[in-house]
Amino acid sequence: MVRIGGLASGMDIDSLVKDLMKAERIPLDKLKQKKQVLEWQRDDYRSMNTLLLDFRSQLTQMKLTTQYRARTVTSSDESRITATATSVASQASYSISKVTKLASAENWVTTGVGSVDSSKSLASQTSNFTAGLTWQKGAVGSSNLVGNGSTTGLKLDLAASDGETIKTDELAKMSVKVNGVAYEVVSSTSFTTGKNQVHIDANGSLTFSNAVAAGATVKVNYITNNKVQTGSLADGAKSFQLNKKNIVADDFRLTVGGTDYSITSVDPATNVGQLSNGFGSINLTTGEITFNAAQTADTEIKAVYQQEYADFSISAYTSASGNEPVKENFLIESSESLNSVINKVNSSNAGVSMFLDSATGKISMMRTETGDFHDDPNTPERDYDISVSGDFASVTLGLSSAAKTHGENAAFVINGLSTTRHSNTFDLNGVNITLKKEFDDGTSASLSINNDGNKVFENIKSFVDKYNELIGKINGKTSEEKYRSYTPLTDEQREQLSDKQQELWEEKAKSGLLRRDSILTGALSSMRMKMYQPVSNNDINPLYNQLASIGITTTSNYLEGGKLEINEAKLKEAINNNPDAVEALFRGGSESAAESEKGIIHRLYDSVNETMNKLKEKAGNSFSTNQQFALGRTLSDLDSRIGRFEERMIQVEDRYWRQFTAMEKAIQRSNEQSMFLMNQFGGGM
């Protein structure tokens, strides 16, 4: 529609229409203001819900026995024994009259491995080991598979057709772990009942003695007869890197672009082998193949080769192993360093700690746990917890001839009872005792376990402070002044005010939106009543059946809305003289018991939950849609009404413009007729 803005009449039609629309929009502005008030109110309700959620977390903590059974331990001689106590510890005394032996860990020390640099590759130092170092030929591989819920169906990715097959005569040296639990690798599928076992066939298929859970991590370390590596060369490629190092020259096979090559000679000084037909060379130490001529794009390459490796195993009895030791198999590539080997051992489940002393060249291996876990009474000599197998550990590292010290259990007498423990730190009825040194001089060291009244007092005080904070904030919101003359600003009003003025205005407009709110005032009344109603159940002491009896009362200022104050002396007296009664008052009775039988914490928890549910029904939360709470449904209705009203405003504005446009056209025609008549009269004179 063409709008004519006062060209004929000389009137400011645009301003006239705007002024007329201001009057028309008054009901629309009121709807938008009502919507804004409801949104502010919704946000206020949600902030109260957040406040209650925080207080409910405090109540959850106060349900725990640890809040009322804090224990303190006093030692008569901390140079001999120390202790800590948990909440389950009883108030008691313990006397240790002597400690004849402290627990110690089994330890092995070798005579020396030789002049070895632990940071360099083992292959480069084969001759440096005093006892020698023997390598085997093959290839060491590692693979992570995913359990499928079955005993079969898992397979290693091997190029069996090219000779990359499992060395089935060395299955016992390999390792398979399912979610960290070791499985014994056996030579057939005739499994031993009740044991975790697995068989790996020549092609790499695994068969387990029991189904492997779907999604479980299956870690496999294995040995193959050869390593097969394939790839595609880039245009102009002059080299190719093998995945393994210290390659064995014998039986090395290389195929490039369909042509086979082998090693014709090896320079012992550089360990570089020449490839047949002058094709190039291979550095056997690094595994890098160099071509004499640049290769064309997408040329296929395949290498079949062996590397040098060694193996060993460590078995150790631990506190968790029971009658069977924990056994860890280790596969060592010749390109690894001794530091790498030691790190593998220390990070394994063998339960030992190993290190090389560079000053003496000796290796120390010690159990990470103290105590003696494997002393078979049927053997004439004491048994050691650790055992090793494999030439690398037994001979090269010299562990078979190492000087060995047995692990010892701690032996002591407590309250007249002679007993032993694997560790110098042990638990006794919730008391964690640590033996510090041996003594047998007729003087006892005693421990006294008492209730930590100060800690319990602080826990209860923290709860009361949190309750008072909640009461204060809710009471402040429900008694907030309501400024009825301050309504939400319209868009036009905002344009007339500065940012600071808008902020001050909205502060007044938001005030008092929850004044005398029935949900919140009801919550305050409910909590006050539940705080002071006496508790009566089988656990309660009649002398301590309400808060006032332990020194917690309301403040004398009624304007504070029922805040609590603590008579510190009276509360501490109750805690120290009858801690069980204090605990029963707060958390006695079950959550399903009758209201009068529930402890104060359970009652408050129920009241807070009930209030939070009401607030959620009223205002929802950040995850709620408008249709899931009352204010949201009202807001949705207002949005619909605002939308319809705005459509009507467009129609009204169009109507005004049509009317003014018609008036302008009429005036224009009148002016034209007037001019015509004036011209006619003027022309006849």
C-alpha positions in Angstrom: 0.0 0.0 0.0 1.3 3.5 -1.0 1.4 5.8 2.0 1.0 9.6 1.4 2.5 11.6 4.3 0.8 15.0 4.2 1.8 16.3 0.9 -1.6 17.7 0.1 -2.8 18.6 3.7 0.5 19.8 5.0 -0.1 17.7 8.2 2.6 15.4 9.8 0.7 12.2 9.1 3.6 10.0 10.3 3.6 11.7 13.8 -0.2 11.5 13.9 -0.2 7.8 13.2 2.5 7.2 15.8 0.6 9.1 18.4 -2.6 7.2 17.6 -0.7 3.9 17.8 0.7 4.8 21.3 -2.8 4.8 22.6 -3.6 1.6 20.8 -0.4 -0.1 22.2 -1.2 0.6 25.9 -2.9 -2.8 26.4 0.1 -4.5 24.6 2.6 -2.8 26.8 0.7 -4.0 29.8 0.8 -7.5 28.5 4.6 -7.3 28.0 5.0 -5.8 31.5 3.0 -8.6 32.9 5.2 -11.1 31.1 8.4 -9.4 32.4 7.1 -9.6 36.0 6.4 -13.3 35.6 9.8 -13.9 34.2 11.4 -12.1 37.1 9.2 -14.0 39.5 10.2 -17.3 37.9 13.9 -16.5 38.3 13.4 -15.5 41.9 11.7 -18.9 42.6 14.5 -20.7 40.9 17.1 -18.9 43.0 15.2 -20.0 46.1 15.3 -23.5 44.8 19.0 -23.3 44.3 19.4 -22.1 47.9 17.3 -25.0 49.1 19.4 -27.4 47.0 22.6 -26.1 48.7 21.0 -26.6 52.1 19.8 -30.1 51.2 23.5 -31.0 50.4 24.4 -29.9 54.0 21.5 -32.1 55.3 22.9 -35.1 53.3 26.2 -34.7 55.0 24.5 -34.4 58.4 22.9 -37.8 57.8 26.4 -39.4 58.0 27.7 -41.0 61.2 31.1 -39.3 60.6 29.5 -35.9 61.5 28.8 -37.2 65.1 31.5 -39.8 65.7 34.7 -37.9 65.1 37.5 -39.7 66.9 40.8 -38.4 68.3 43.7 -40.7 69.2 46.3 -40.0 71.8 49.6 -41.9 71.9 51.7 -42.1 75.1 54.9 -42.4 73.0 54.7 -41.3 69.3 58.3 -42.4 68.7 57.0 -46.0 69.2 53.4 -46.0 67.9 51.0 -43.6 66.3 47.4 -44.0 65.2 44.4 -42.4 63.5 40.8 -43.5 64.0 37.7 -43.6 61.7 34.2 -42.9 62.8 33.5 -46.7 63.3 36.2 -46.9 65.9 34.9 -47.5 69.5 36.1 -45.4 72.4 38.8 -47.7 73.8 42.4 -48.1 74.9 45.2 -50.2 73.5 48.5 -51.1 75.1 51.4 -52.4 73.1 53.9 -53.9 75.5 56.5 -54.9 73.0 57.4 -54.9 69.3 59.8 -57.8 68.7 60.0 -57.3 64.9 59.1 -54.6 62.4 57.8 -55.6 59.0 60.2 -55.5 56.2 60.1 -56.2 52.4 61.9 -59.0 50.6 65.0 -57.6 48.8 67.4 -59.0 46.1 70.7 -57.5 45.3 72.9 -58.8 42.4 76.7 -58.9 42.3 76.8 -56.6 39.3 75.7 -56.6 35.6 78.8 -55.0 34.1 79.7 -51.6 32.7 76.3 -50.9 31.2 74.8 -47.6 30.2 71.2 -48.0 31.1 70.1 -45.3 28.7 71.5 -46.9 25.5 70.0 -49.8 23.5 70.7 -53.3 24.8 71.9 -54.5 21.4 74.7 -51.9 21.4 76.0 -53.2 24.7 75.6 -56.9 24.4 79.4 -57.4 25.2 79.2 -55.1 28.2 77.1 -57.5 30.3 79.3 -59.6 32.6 77.2 -62.7 32.2 76.6 -62.1 28.5 73.4 -61.5 26.6 71.8 -64.0 24.3 69.1 -62.9 21.7 66.4 -64.9 20.0 65.1 -64.4 16.5 61.5 -63.5 15.6 59.3 -60.5 16.1 57.6 -59.0 19.2 54.1 -57.6 18.7 51.5 -55.9 20.8 47.8 -55.5 20.1 44.7 -54.1 21.8 41.5 -55.9 21.0 37.9 -55.3 22.2 35.9 -58.1 23.9 32.9 -59.4 22.1 31.0 -61.3 24.9 32.2 -64.7 23.6 35.1 -67.1 24.2 36.1 -66.9 20.5 36.1 -64.4 17.6 39.1 -62.3 18.6 42.0 -62.4 16.2 45.4 -60.7 15.9 46.1 -58.9 12.6 48.8 -61.1 11.1 49.9 -61.7 7.5 50.0 -65.4 8.0 50.4 -66.1 4.3 53.7 -64.4 4.3 55.0 -66.2 7.3 53.9 -63.8 10.1 52.6 -66.6 12.3 52.6 -67.1 16.1 55.6 -69.0 17.5 53.4 -71.6 19.1 56.4 -73.2 20.8 56.8 -70.1 22.9 53.2 -69.4 24.0 54.2 -69.5 27.7 56.3 -66.4 27.1 53.4 -64.3 25.8 50.8 -62.4 27.9 47.1 -61.7 27.6 45.3 -59.3 29.9 41.5 -58.6 30.0 40.8 -55.3 31.7 44.2 -55.7 33.5 43.5 -59.3 34.7 46.2 -61.7 33.5 45.2 -64.9 31.6 47.6 -67.8 31.4 48.6 -68.5 27.7 48.4 -72.3 27.2 49.2 -74.6 24.3 45.7 -76.1 23.8 42.0 -75.4 24.4 41.8 -78.1 27.1 41.5 -75.5 29.8 41.8 -76.1 33.6 38.4 -75.5 35.3 38.3 -72.3 37.3 41.4 -70.7 35.8 41.7 -67.7 33.5 43.4 -69.3 30.4 43.7 -68.5 26.7 45.1 -70.2 23.7 46.5 -68.5 20.6 46.8 -70.5 17.4 49.4 -70.0 14.7 47.1 -67.6 12.7 46.5 -65.4 15.8 43.0 -66.5 16.7 42.3 -66.4 20.5 40.2 -68.9 22.4 39.4 -68.1 26.1 38.4 -70.4 28.9 35.5 -68.0 29.7 33.6 -65.4 27.8 35.2 -62.0 27.5 32.8 -59.2 28.4 31.7 -57.1 25.4 33.7 -53.9 25.3 36.5 -55.2 27.5 40.1 -54.2 26.7 42.2 -57.2 25.7 45.9 -56.5 25.7 48.0 -59.1 23.9 51.9 -59.2 23.8 53.0 -62.0 21.4 55.8 -63.4 19.4 55.7 -64.2 15.7 58.2 -66.1 13.4 58.5 -63.0 11.1 57.4 -59.4 10.9 55.6 -58.4 7.7 55.3 -54.8 6.9 53.7 -53.4 3.8 53.2 -49.9 2.4 53.0 -47.6 -0.7 55.8 -45.3 -1.7 55.4 -41.7 -2.6 56.6 -40.3 -5.8 60.4 -39.8 -5.7 60.8 -41.7 -2.5 64.4 -42.5 -1.7 63.9 -44.5 1.6 61.5 -46.6 3.7 61.5 -47.0 7.5 60.8 -50.4 9.1 58.8 -50.5 12.3 61.4 -52.5 14.1 65.2 -52.0 14.7 68.2 -54.3 15.0 67.0 -56.4 12.0 68.4 -59.9 11.5 70.1 -60.1 8.1 69.3 -63.8 7.6 66.0 -64.5 5.7 65.4 -60.8 5.1 63.1 -60.4 2.1 62.1 -57.2 0.3 59.6 -56.8 -2.5 59.3 -53.5 -4.3 57.0 -53.1 -7.3 56.8 -56.9 -7.7 60.6 -57.5 -7.7 62.2 -59.4 -4.9 65.4 -58.4 -3.2 67.6 -59.9 -0.4 70.7 -58.9 1.5 73.9 -59.9 -0.3 76.5 -58.7 2.2 76.8 -56.8 5.5 79.5 -54.4 6.6 80.3 -55.3 10.2 81.7 -51.9 11.0 78.5 -50.0 10.0 76.0 -52.9 10.2 74.7 -51.8 6.8 73.6 -54.5 4.4 73.7 -54.2 0.6 70.6 -55.3 -1.3 70.7 -57.5 -4.4 70.9 -56.1 -8.0 72.4 -52.9 -6.6 68.9 -51.8 -5.6 70.0 -50.1 -2.4 71.0 -50.8 1.2 69.5 -51.3 4.7 70.8 -50.1 8.0 70.1 -53.1 10.2 70.5 -51.1 13.4 68.0 -48.4 12.6 65.8 -50.4 10.1 66.0 -47.7 7.4 66.0 -48.9 3.8 67.7 -46.6 1.3 67.0 -46.9 -2.5 69.7 -46.0 -5.1 67.1 -44.6 -7.4 64.0 -42.5 -6.7 60.8 -44.6 -6.7 57.6 -43.7 -8.6 54.3 -42.9 -7.0 52.2 -45.6 -5.4 54.9 -48.3 -5.8 54.0 -51.2 -3.5 56.6 -52.3 -0.9 56.7 -55.3 1.4 59.4 -56.4 3.9 59.5 -59.7 5.7 62.1 -59.8 8.4 63.1 -60.8 12.0 64.4 -58.9 15.0 66.3 -59.8 18.1 64.4 -60.2 21.3 64.6 -61.7 24.8 62.1 -62.7 27.5 61.8 -63.3 31.2 59.1 -63.5 33.9 58.7 -62.4 37.5 56.3 -64.1 39.9 55.5 -62.7 43.3 53.2 -63.5 46.2 51.2 -60.4 47.3 48.6 -59.6 49.9 45.9 -60.0 47.1 47.3 -63.0 45.3 46.3 -65.7 47.8 47.9 -69.1 47.3 48.9 -68.4 43.7 51.6 -65.8 42.9 51.1 -63.0 40.4 53.1 -63.7 37.3 54.2 -61.1 34.7 55.8 -62.0 31.4 58.1 -59.5 29.7 59.2 -59.4 26.1 62.3 -57.3 25.4 63.3 -55.9 22.1 67.1 -55.5 21.5 66.5 -51.9 20.6 65.2 -51.1 24.1 67.4 -49.7 26.9 67.8 -51.2 30.4 65.9 -48.2 31.7 63.0 -49.2 29.6 63.1 -52.8 30.9 63.2 -51.6 34.5 60.3 -49.2 33.9 58.3 -52.1 32.5 58.9 -54.2 35.6 58.1 -51.3 38.0 54.8 -50.4 36.2 53.7 -54.1 36.1 51.5 -56.0 38.5 54.5 -58.1 39.7 54.6 -55.9 42.9 58.3 -55.3 42.8 60.5 -52.2 42.5 63.8 -52.5 40.6 66.7 -50.1 40.0 70.3 -50.1 38.7 72.9 -48.4 40.8 75.3 -46.9 38.3 78.0 -46.5 40.9 78.3 -50.2 41.7 76.6 -51.7 38.6 74.4 -53.7 40.9 70.6 -54.2 40.5 68.2 -54.1 43.5 64.8 -55.7 43.3 62.5 -55.3 46.3 58.9 -56.2 47.1 56.6 -53.1 47.2 54.8 -54.7 50.1 56.3 -55.5 53.5 55.8 -58.9 55.1 56.2 -62.6 54.3 53.5 -64.0 52.1 55.0 -67.4 51.1 56.5 -69.3 54.0 55.4 -72.9 53.4 55.7 -74.9 56.6 56.2 -78.1 54.6 59.6 -77.0 53.2 62.7 -77.2 55.4 63.9 -73.8 54.4 62.0 -70.5 54.3 60.5 -69.7 50.9 61.0 -66.4 49.1 58.0 -64.4 47.8 59.7 -63.6 44.5 60.9 -65.9 41.8 62.3 -65.2 38.3 62.7 -67.2 35.1 64.3 -66.6 31.7 68.0 -66.1 31.0 67.7 -62.4 30.6 66.6 -62.0 34.3 68.4 -65.0 35.8 71.7 -64.8 34.0 72.2 -61.4 32.2 70.8 -59.4 35.1 72.2 -61.9 37.6 69.0 -62.3 39.7 69.4 -66.1 40.1 72.6 -65.5 42.1 71.5 -62.4 43.9 71.9 -61.9 47.7 68.3 -62.3 49.1 66.8 -61.0 52.3 63.5 -62.5 53.4 60.5 -60.3 54.0 59.4 -60.2 57.7 56.1 -59.8 59.3 55.7 -57.3 62.2 55.5 -59.1 65.5 54.1 -57.5 68.7 52.0 -57.8 71.8 48.8 -55.7 72.1 46.6 -55.9 75.2 48.4 -59.1 76.2 47.8 -60.8 72.8 50.8 -61.8 70.7 50.1 -61.3 67.0 51.7 -60.5 63.6 50.9 -58.3 60.6 52.3 -58.1 57.1 52.7 -54.3 57.4 53.8 -51.9 60.2 50.6 -50.0 59.5 47.4 -52.0 60.1 43.7 -51.5 61.0 42.3 -52.7 64.3 38.5 -52.1 64.8 38.6 -48.8 62.9 41.9 -47.7 64.4 44.8 -47.4 61.9 47.9 -48.2 64.0 51.5 -47.6 62.8 54.5 -49.3 64.6 57.5 -47.0 64.5 60.3 -49.1 66.1 61.1 -52.3 67.9 61.1 -52.2 71.8 61.0 -54.7 74.6 62.1 -52.8 77.7 59.2 -53.5 80.0 57.6 -50.1 79.2 54.3 -50.2 77.2 53.1 -47.6 74.7 49.4 -47.0 74.9 46.7 -45.5 72.6 43.6 -43.8 73.8 40.6 -43.4 71.4 38.1 -40.8 72.5 35.3 -38.8 70.9 36.5 -35.6 69.3 33.9 -33.3 70.8 35.3 -30.1 69.2 35.0 -31.6 65.7 31.4 -32.7 66.3 30.7 -29.3 67.7 32.1 -27.6 64.6 30.0 -29.9 62.4 26.8 -29.0 64.2 27.7 -25.3 64.3 28.3 -25.4 60.5 24.8 -26.9 60.1 23.2 -24.3 62.2 25.0 -21.5 60.3 23.8 -22.9 57.0 20.2 -23.1 58.4 20.3 -19.5 59.6 21.6 -18.4 56.2 18.7 -20.2 54.5 16.1 -18.7 56.9 17.6 -15.2 56.5 17.5 -15.3 52.7 14.0 -16.7 52.5 12.7 -14.4 55.1 14.3 -11.4 53.4 12.6 -12.4 50.1 9.2 -12.9 51.6 9.3 -9.6 53.5 10.8 -7.5 50.7 9.1 -4.2 50.1 6.8 -4.1 47.0 6.9 -0.8 45.0 3.7 -0.9 43.1 4.3 2.3 41.2 7.5 0.8 39.7 6.4 -1.3 36.8 8.7 -2.8 34.1 10.0 -0.2 31.6 8.5 -0.1 28.1 10.8 0.3 25.1 9.8 3.9 24.9 10.5 4.6 28.6 14.0 3.0 28.3 14.9 5.4 25.5 14.2 8.3 27.9 16.4 7.0 30.8 20.2 6.5 31.2 21.7 3.0 31.9 22.1 3.9 35.6 18.5 5.2 35.9 17.2 2.0 34.2 19.2 -0.1 36.7 17.8 1.7 39.7 14.2 1.6 38.3 14.4 -2.2 37.7 15.8 -2.7 41.1 12.6 -1.2 42.5 10.4 -3.0 40.0 11.9 -6.4 40.9 11.5 -5.9 44.6 8.8 -7.8 46.5 7.8 -10.2 43.8 7.8 -13.1 46.4 6.4 -11.0 49.3 4.3 -13.2 51.6 4.6 -16.1 49.1 2.6 -19.0 50.4 5.2 -21.7 49.3 8.1 -20.0 51.0 6.3 -18.8 54.1 4.9 -22.4 54.4 8.4 -23.8 54.1 9.6 -21.5 57.0 6.7 -22.6 59.2 7.2 -26.3 58.4 11.0 -26.2 59.1 10.4 -24.3 62.4 7.8 -26.8 63.5 10.0 -29.8 62.6 13.0 -28.3 64.3 11.2 -28.1 67.7 8.9 -31.0 67.7 10.3 -33.6 70.3 11.9 -36.7 68.8 10.7 -40.0 70.3 12.1 -43.3 69.1 13.9 -46.3 70.6 17.4 -44.7 70.2 16.5 -41.3 71.8 17.4 -40.3 75.3 14.4 -38.6 77.0 16.7 -36.0 78.4 17.9 -35.1 74.9 14.7 -35.3 72.8 14.7 -31.7 71.4 17.2 -29.1 70.4 16.7 -26.9 73.4 17.9 -29.7 75.7 21.4 -29.6 74.0 21.6 -25.8 74.0 20.2 -24.9 70.5 17.3 -22.4 70.7 15.7 -19.7 68.6 16.9 -16.1 68.9 14.9 -13.7 71.0 14.5 -11.3 68.0 11.2 -12.5 66.3 12.0 -10.4 63.2 14.8 -12.9 62.4 12.2 -15.4 61.5 13.3 -18.3 63.7 17.0 -18.3 63.4 18.9 -20.5 65.8 21.6 -19.6 68.4 23.9 -22.0 70.2 24.7 -22.2 73.9 28.3 -23.4 73.3 28.9 -24.7 76.8 25.6 -26.6 77.0 26.1 -28.2 73.5 29.7 -29.2 74.2 28.6 -30.7 77.5 26.0 -32.8 75.7 28.4 -33.9 73.0 31.1 -34.9 75.5 28.8 -36.6 78.1 26.4 -38.3 75.7 27.5 -38.3 72.1 25.1 -41.1 71.1 22.1 -39.1 72.4 23.1 -36.1 70.3 23.5 -38.3 67.2 20.1 -39.9 67.8 18.5 -36.5 68.1 19.8 -35.4 64.8 19.8 -38.5 62.7 18.0 -41.1 64.7 15.1 -43.2 63.3 14.7 -44.2 59.7 13.6 -42.2 56.7 10.5 -44.3 56.5 9.6 -43.9 60.2 6.7 -41.9 61.6 7.3 -38.1 61.7 7.6 -38.1 65.5 10.2 -40.8 65.4 12.4 -39.2 62.8 15.6 -37.3 63.8 15.7 -33.6 63.0 17.8 -34.0 59.9 15.4 -36.5 58.3 12.5 -34.2 59.1 14.2 -31.1 57.5 15.3 -33.2 54.5 11.6 -34.1 53.9 10.5 -30.5 54.3 13.1 -29.2 52.0 12.3 -31.8 49.4 8.6 -31.0 49.6 9.3 -27.3 49.1 11.6 -27.9 46.2 9.0 -30.0 44.5 6.4 -27.2 44.9 8.8 -24.6 43.6 9.6 -26.8 40.6 5.9 -27.2 39.9 5.5 -23.4 40.1 8.7 -22.2 38.3 10.4 -25.3 36.8 14.2 -25.3 36.4 16.7 -24.5 33.6 15.9 -27.8 31.9 12.1 -27.4 32.0 9.9 -26.5 29.1 7.2 -23.9 29.7 4.5 -26.6 29.6 6.0 -28.4 32.6 5.4 -25.7 35.2 2.6 -23.2 36.1 4.4 -19.9 35.4 5.7 -21.3 32.1 2.2 -22.2 31.0 1.0 -18.6 31.8 4.0 -17.2 30.0 3.2 -19.3 26.9 -0.4 -18.0 27.0 0.9 -14.4 27.3 3.2 -15.0 24.3 0.2 -16.1 22.3 -1.8 -13.1 23.3 1.1 -10.7 22.6 1.5 -12.3 19.2 -2.1 -11.9 18.3 -2.2 -8.3 19.6 0.9 -7.4 17.6 -0.8 -8.8 14.4 -3.8 -6.6 15.3 -1.6 -3.6 15.7 -0.3 -4.0 12.2 -3.8 -4.1 10.9 -4.8 -1.0 12.9 -1.8 0.9 11.7 -2.6 0.0 8.1 -6.2 1.2 8.6 -5.0 4.6 9.9 -2.7 5.0 7.0 -5.5 4.0 4.5 -7.8 6.6 6.1 -5.1 9.4 6.0 -4.1 8.4 2.5 -7.8 8.7 1.4 -8.0 12.1 3.1 -4.8 13.2 1.3 -6.2 12.1 -2.0 -9.5 13.9 -1.4 -7.7 17.1 -0.5 -5.6 16.7 -3.6 -8.6 16.4 -5.8 -10.3 19.4 -4.1 -7.2 21.5 -4.7 -7.0 20.4 -8.3 -10.7 21.4 -8.8 -10.1 24.7 -7.1 -7.2 25.5 -9.3 -9.2 24.6 -12.4 -12.1 26.9 -11.4 -9.7 29.8 -10.6 -8.0 29.3 -14.0 -11.4 29.4 -15.7 -12.6 32.5 -14.0 -9.3 34.2 -14.5 -9.3 33.4 -18.2 -12.8 34.9 -18.9 -12.0 38.4 -17.5 
